[in-house]
Structures are given as C-alpha cells and as structure tokens.
Amino acid sequence: MSDANDTNESSQTDAGQTQDLKSRLKQFTQPLVDNLDTRLREQVDRRVDEKLDDRVRALVEEELTARLSVIERAIADLDRSLKELQGPSQG
C-alpha cells in the first residue's frame, strides 16, 4: 500500500511541477504572444484596408465613368435639340 501511496504522491508532485512550469512559461511568453498578436492584427488590418481601398477606388471609377457617359449623352441630346430649335429661326 505504501508503494501505491508513494506513486500517487509522486504523480501529484509531478503534476504540480508540470502545472507550475506551464504557469511560468505562460508568464514569460505572454508579453511576446501579446506583442505578436498586436503586430499581426495591425498587418492584417492594413492589408484589408489596402485591398478595400483598391476595390472601392475601382468601383468609384467605374461608377464615375458610367455617369460621365450618361452626362455626355445628355449634353449631346440637348445640343441636337438646341440646333433643331435654332434651325428654323435662322432660315
């Protein structure tokens, strides 16, 4: 029985030491992990912003091009209408 108790106590001691080592390791590495996490988050945010900026810019350019085309057609239509209205009065 005493061997079983010794083994049990030894297992508990090993588990306690393992837990203590894990806690110490976590305590030492946590600032590094936090710093890395912050840097990665900033890089991802910056990259997403770049991609979104490019996509938004492209969509805005497409929309502006389409609107400019509509405006140019409207101006051409107004110009033709004006010429038609001016035509009979000049003759």
C-alpha positions, 0 to 999 in steps of 0.5 A, a space after each residue: 500500500 505504501 508503494 501505491 501511496 508513494 506513486 500517487 504522491 509522486 504523480 501529484 508532485 509531478 503534476 504540480 511541477 508540470 502545472 507550475 512550469 506551464 504557469 511560468 512559461 505562460 508568464 514569460 511568453 505572454 508579453 511576446 504572444 501579446 506583442 505578436 498578436 498586436 503586430 499581426 492584427 495591425 498587418 492584417 488590418 492594413 492589408 484589408 484596408 489596402 485591398 478595400 481601398 483598391 476595390 472601392 477606388 475601382 468601383 468609384 471609377 467605374 461608377 464615375 465613368 458610367 455617369 460621365 457617359 450618361 452626362 455626355 449623352 445628355 449634353 449631346 441630346 440637348 445640343 441636337 435639340 438646341 440646333 433643331 430649335 435654332 434651325 428654323 429661326 435662322 432660315 
